[in-house]
């Protein structure tokens, strides 16, 4: 479920894209149609979650099916599926959505089983569905919450192959703590 009343217009207030085409591309949701991913990376309080939720609302308004979880909720659900031998069915059910939003990736460290479950989910979505994720950890530090190096590398390989990467930063602005998000590459 998408919480809050975020809108794309609200998200645009915090997006600061150097090229309007990139902002327009993200907001058009063409990346969802193309089964590309969106990865938002940056410090806390820079609008990553707000942007994910706003894009999720825009996708629902456009008639797309959207599912939202925090990473902890996703892994918890996958663990339940592992316990009753339904993890594959659960992944397929979730991936019936056009867009899957996973917020707070890396907020809490995962054990090896949780890391494998997250990898299994990302691998199942690879080139089939769009994933939109947010994390405050730069990729080179994903080993902090993914304990197995090979799992982290494999997960990032699939996640980043068709991704629109947006790195958020805090910049001084008219108000204290004015936050902006700008794309790193597309």
Secondary structure, 3 states (H helix, E strand, C coil): CCCCCCCHHHHHCCECCCCHHHHHHHHHCHHHHCCCEEEEECCCCCCHHHHHHHHHHHHHHCCCCEEEEEHHHHHHHHHHHHHCCCHHHHHHHHCCCCEEEEEEECCCCECHHHHHHHHHHHHHHCCCCEEEEEECCCHHHHHHCECCHHHHHHHHHHHHHCEEEEEEEECCCCCCCCEEEEEEEC
